[in-house]
Amino acid sequence: MDQAIGAANLVTLDEYNDLYRMGVKFRPVGFELASFMTRPPMGNGLAAAVNTQECMIRLGGTFASFQDGLSHLATLVGLTANMVSHEDRVLAVAVTMNDISGFLAQSKTSQQMINATMQTSKCAQDGATTAKSQEIKRLISEGTALVQSLATRLGVKPIDAK
């Protein structure tokens, strides 16, 4: 809690706005994933379409989990930045710092899950899945960098960091 007291004035609406804008970048990718899941390209036959669909479902789960975590953090940061009472702000910063730590650990897991999906032969050989996984990895890296910047200012480390 002492760390939260020192960090109470470091969380601003600018961070919320940055996180919100990052979340907006995720939306079209989510729509594209849903489209691939419900209507995979049939140009290479049914078996290829089913493989694409299965791979996109795997990517979609990882993507949705990361997107939800980023949205949750944006909400917490916005709430924290709008706290009027110093005591309430300190408590909100403490909760935000804890969630940032968990988010950074989740980010690493998300990258590992995408890599694991792409290591399966059917996903690695699917051009649509490869392209979408690269786009998702780039967005996850961008989102993580944004959160890491805030974490550094607040003195937060990932949960698994020693």
Secondary structure, 3 states (H helix, E strand, C coil): CHHHHHHCCCCCHHHHHHHHHHHHHHHHHHHHHHHHHHCCCCCCCHHHHHHHHHHHHHHHHHHHHHHHHHHHHHHHHHHHHCCCCHHHHHHHHHHHHHHHHHHHHHHHHHHHHHHHHHHCHHHHCCHHHHHHHHHHHHHHHHHHHHHHHHHHHHCCCCCCCC
